[in-house]
Each structure stands twice: as C-alpha cells, then as structure tokens.
Amino acid sequence: MGSCSSTPLEPPHRAPHSPPPRFSHELESASLVNSPDKDSYIASPPAEVPDPEESLESIQVIVRIRPSSQQLSVTIKPPSSIMITPPVRPPSLSPATTKDQAIDYNNFDRVVDDSCNNEEFFNVTLSKVLHRCLSGENVTVMAYGQTGSGKTHTMIGYQEDPGLLSRGISKLFDLLAEKPDVTATITLTVLEIYGEEVHDLLAANSTEPIRLVEQNGTTTPVGVMECAVTSKIAANDAVTTAIAKRTVAATQMNDSSSRSHVIVNFKIVTTTHPAANSTAPPTTKIANLAFVDLAGSERIGKTGTKHNTQTGKEGVQINMGLLSLSKVIKAFNESPNHIPYRDSKLTRVLKQSFGGNAVTLFVSNVTLQPSNYSETLSTLRYSSMASNVVNKVVKNEDEVTKLHRQFAELKILSKRMAKDLQQLSPRRLKHVKKEELKALLSEQQGKKRDSSKSPPRSKSPRVRKNNMPMSPRGTPRSTKNRIDPKKSPKKPTTPLEELDMNAVKVDLQTLNKMNEMNDALDTKSMFSM
Ligand SMILES: Nc1ncnc2c1ncn2[C@@H]1O[C@H](COP(=O)(O)OP(=O)(O)OP(=O)(O)O)[C@@H](O)[C@H]1O
C-alpha cells in the first residue's frame, strides 16, 4: 500500500464551453456484437476557434448486455446499434399500441453482447484511451444502469476476470514503464456518495461526511485523503481496501447491491525530460483518471424492500441521485444554457465528465430479462442522450510548462508580426504613430540581439539599487516600456484602414503579452531555484 496524506484535491483544469461538432471516434469498429456562486452552472457562450491544445469530443457510450436466462428479442447491428422488441403482450390484454413496437437506437459508439468477458471488454474500451492520461487528458469511465445489470461486474469484476479498474491500473503502469524519459507521481482518492453525503473511503473514519467546495468552476472535496501509489500492486491494494468499506446490501434483484456511488480517482502527474543534448525545458502534464461505479436505479416493489426500511430508504436516495444525473443529461439535449449540476452531490462531483474537461466513457449496462424491459428502455434512452453531450478535452499542463509553451508560440507570432509590419505600405503606415512603430521595431531588434548574445541567466535575480527586481534585459520591471494599444493613432476613415488598425493593435497586444510572460517566466524560475 502507498503512503497517504490528507490534503485537499487540486481541482482539475477546466475549459470554457465551445460549439459541439461530432467527435472523432476513438473506439474501433466492433467485432463483438460555472460560476461557483450561482445555483446552477450556466454555460458560457461558444468560442469561435478552439485552442490547439483542446479537442471537442462527445461522450462515448458503450452498451454492455449482461447474460440472463430469459431474453428479450434484440437485433444488434455492429458496431453501434441495437433494436429492442418489447415482450409479447398476451392477446387477452388491451390492443397493441406504439409501445409494442421495436425501438431502434443507433447512436451508440459500441454495443457489446453478453458473450464478452471483462478482458475483451477492457480491450475494446478503456484500453484504447488510457494512453491519453499520459498527455495530460482527463479520462473518466463510468458504469450506469439499473440494479443488477452488471455495473460492479464491469468495474470491479472478480479475481479470475478483473474489471476495468484493476486492468486500467495495470495498463497505466505498463504504459509508464514503456517511457524511460517520463517520470510520474500518481495519487489516489476514493469517494463514496451515500444519499447526499460524501465519504472518504481512504480515511480512517470513512463515515464522516466531507464537504464539497466550488473552485474555479470545478467541485473539490475538502480535506480528502490522497494516497501516493508507486506500483500496480500498491494501487490495487489501496483501492481494494477502500472499496471494501462501501455500503452494500442484499435485495431481491442483487445479492450484493451497491447502496452508494463510488468514484476512484488517480491523479497522474507526468514529467517528460528532454534528451541530454536538448535545451528544451521538461514538460509536466496533469491528468485525472476516474472510475465511477454508480449505484443502480431500482423499483422498490421489485427489489423486495419496503419504504421504511434502511434498504428502501437507500433505494429512494439512489433514485434521486440518478434522477439528477438524468436531468443533467437531458438538459444537454433540451436546454443546454442551463445545466442543473447543483441539484445533487453526484452531479456536482461528475461535472467535469459531463460537458467538462474529460474523455468520458459511459458504460450503459442493460439486461434483456423481459421483466426488466421498461428499465432497459429507460437506460438506453438516457444513454442515447448522453452520447450527445460534448466535452472539451484539454491537455492539462502545469503552470511553468504552459508559460514556456505560450512563450514559444508568441515568439513565432511576433516574428510574423515584424515581417508584416515591414511590408506595410506608406499609406497604411501613416495611420500608425511613429513612436509606436519605433518602439515596436526596437523591441524586435532588442529581442533578436538578446537571443543571440545574452549569456545564460544567472541563478540569483539581479537587483536594482533600490532592491527592486530587474527584468532579464536589465530594465526595471514596470509597465513603462509597454506599448499602450489604447493610445491609438488617428481615427481610421475607411473600413480597410480600420482593419489595418485592428491588426496593428492586436500585434501590439501580442508584444505586450510576450513581455508579461517573459517576466512571469523569470519570476517562476527565480522561485524554482
Ligand atoms: N457480463 C456478465 N457476465 C457474467 N455475470 C454477470 C455479468 N454482469 C453481471 N453479472 C452478474 O450479475 C450479478 C449482478 O451484477 P452486479 O452486481 O455487477 O450488478 P450492479 O449493476 O452493480 O447492481 P447494483 O446496482 O445493485 O449494485 C452479479 O452476480 C454478477 O456477477
């Protein structure tokens, strides 16, 4: 088992919303048949162009059918469609209605039949996207479905055929072992959502409720235990010990029915070290790999429990949590300007995985038992809606890596800008203040000179006589040498001139941004020495 510490979880990076084009499917074709202060999260307006480090991806929905003795009639059209026919209505009952017609769902990413074991299931699902954690992308895999449909079987499995969790851990460590230039720190947290209480299953007192807070649009559990894991055995042991504390009970539908939702999260910080002869800085990426085993929806009558018993009350709470999840999924389809994440602890915790920053695999567990027809239909309907939810997946970097990357990008931009300025016609140039241009060009030349001549930066920051830190160019860090884009030259008179002016303004802003980042990088290096 690894070493544990009690520290608040860092919120994962969150990106603003963007328009929802269809995503590129990761899964191969089948061979097997916010504002924290508001009450709810309001999606921000769509951005025009996504950042190159971001990609827009729909939630990937995989339907898994569990074996059952009696089976409804289904037609599976590989890889992604399933047509389900309702149980035959006895002729003595009311006349046939539209409810008796077969229902066709064809927007899943994969439908997996009941002959598939856990190993095969892992190979065609999580195994395909796990490597993305090593480039800083959050990955969530969650199991959804009615009680007894095979969610825990899929996630946890059993010793002879472990589920996604154990296989995922194993592959994660194998992937890291294949990368000698990468060092990694992996920490584990295990949360249980029982009713509307959140418990820390790694803590000594796992029945003590913990608080959730909203930070920068993400939900963070406060004071949760983080356990550093350094090997697959340590990770598996820690997870097994924690999950053993989960609340389970026997019902008529399942001998070992989960009474809570469990979220097992690995925070993976990977640093890629450049080759010995390279001057490039190391890059650090941060990803969360989350395994979510939801409790199953249940009908009190069918589970054989009574409203006033503990199991009955748990059933009601489970259904309420799942209802709020259904509302979130539905809102993405019907009213995307208002996503009711705040309605429950479950939806607050899962916010990143629905419309946020994660590659999400949504495993929709169903049974073809005729008596479960309406539950199976409901699961398929919400799963079908879930596949329309678009996430914005970001390669999460640490701050220093981000500054280095952005600085390199700005350097390229500024070079391009200098070239463009040289090509400006005199007619265009007359609209730009001479002093601004001079400053702009000398800035460029200064940068070129600095990059070719300047010796490596000294370890201790240079200090002015009055003990104020200096910028790398030896000038005091002040806004004096910034070019003020607001001090615009003479008002343009034609649309073309307006365009030119805007181009120059943008470029001035770019230069100023570069200066700021240069200073920021300098400050970061000072602190990291
Ligand atoms: N694909 C499968 N192959 C073989 N057995 C399965 C499969 N899926 C589920 N089962 C069996 O069905 C039973 C119920 O499965 P499981 O406990 O995983 O359901 P669940 O969806 O997690 O239920 P709950 O929501 O009540 O916790 C278990 O005995 C499990 O071993």
The ligand as an SDF file (V2000), in Angstrom:
LIG
                    3D

 31 33  0  0  0  0  0  0  0  0999 V2000
  -21.3500   -9.7070  -18.0440 N   0  0  0  0  0  0  0  0  0  0  0  0
  -21.6100  -10.5290  -17.0210 C   0  0  0  0  0  0  0  0  0  0  0  0
  -21.2200  -11.8050  -17.0640 N   0  0  0  0  0  0  0  0  0  0  0  0
  -21.4700  -12.6370  -16.0500 C   0  0  0  0  0  0  0  0  0  0  0  0
  -22.1090  -12.2820  -14.9140 N   0  0  0  0  0  0  0  0  0  0  0  0
  -22.5290  -11.0250  -14.8070 C   0  0  0  0  0  0  0  0  0  0  0  0
  -22.3000  -10.0800  -15.8500 C   0  0  0  0  0  0  0  0  0  0  0  0
  -22.8200   -8.9150  -15.4680 N   0  0  0  0  0  0  0  0  0  0  0  0
  -23.3290   -9.1160  -14.2430 C   0  0  0  0  0  0  0  0  0  0  0  0
  -23.1650  -10.3690  -13.8440 N   0  0  0  0  0  0  0  0  0  0  0  0
  -23.6030  -10.9450  -12.5610 C   0  0  0  0  0  0  0  0  0  0  0  0
  -24.8420  -10.3720  -12.2220 O   0  0  0  0  0  0  0  0  0  0  0  0
  -24.9340  -10.0830  -10.8460 C   0  0  0  0  0  0  0  0  0  0  0  0
  -25.2470   -8.5940  -10.6290 C   0  0  0  0  0  0  0  0  0  0  0  0
  -24.1970   -7.8480  -11.1730 O   0  0  0  0  0  0  0  0  0  0  0  0
  -23.6290   -6.5360  -10.4670 P   0  0  0  0  0  0  0  0  0  0  0  0
  -23.5280   -6.6900   -9.0020 O   0  0  0  0  0  0  0  0  0  0  0  0
  -22.4100   -6.1550  -11.1980 O   0  0  0  0  0  0  0  0  0  0  0  0
  -24.8260   -5.5280  -10.7720 O   0  0  0  0  0  0  0  0  0  0  0  0
  -24.8890   -3.9770  -10.4620 P   0  0  0  0  0  0  0  0  0  0  0  0
  -25.3740   -3.3310  -11.6870 O   0  0  0  0  0  0  0  0  0  0  0  0
  -23.6060   -3.4890   -9.9230 O   0  0  0  0  0  0  0  0  0  0  0  0
  -26.0150   -3.9400   -9.3550 O   0  0  0  0  0  0  0  0  0  0  0  0
  -26.2800   -2.8640   -8.1900 P   0  0  0  0  0  0  0  0  0  0  0  0
  -26.6460   -1.6040   -8.8540 O   0  0  0  0  0  0  0  0  0  0  0  0
  -27.4340   -3.4460   -7.4400 O   0  0  0  0  0  0  0  0  0  0  0  0
  -25.0630   -2.7860   -7.3680 O   0  0  0  0  0  0  0  0  0  0  0  0
  -23.5970  -10.4810  -10.2500 C   0  0  0  0  0  0  0  0  0  0  0  0
  -23.7180  -11.7620   -9.6880 O   0  0  0  0  0  0  0  0  0  0  0  0
  -22.6630  -10.5230  -11.4410 C   0  0  0  0  0  0  0  0  0  0  0  0
  -21.6060  -11.4300  -11.2760 O   0  0  0  0  0  0  0  0  0  0  0  0
  1  2  1  0
  2  3  1  0
  2  7  2  0
  3  4  2  0
  4  5  1  0
  5  6  2  0
  6  7  1  0
  6 10  1  0
  7  8  1  0
  8  9  2  0
  9 10  1  0
 10 11  1  0
 11 12  1  0
 11 30  1  0
 12 13  1  0
 13 14  1  0
 13 28  1  0
 14 15  1  0
 15 16  1  0
 16 17  2  0
 16 18  1  0
 16 19  1  0
 19 20  1  0
 20 21  2  0
 20 22  1  0
 20 23  1  0
 23 24  1  0
 24 25  2  0
 24 26  1  0
 24 27  1  0
 28 29  1  0
 28 30  1  0
 30 31  1  0
M  END
$$$$
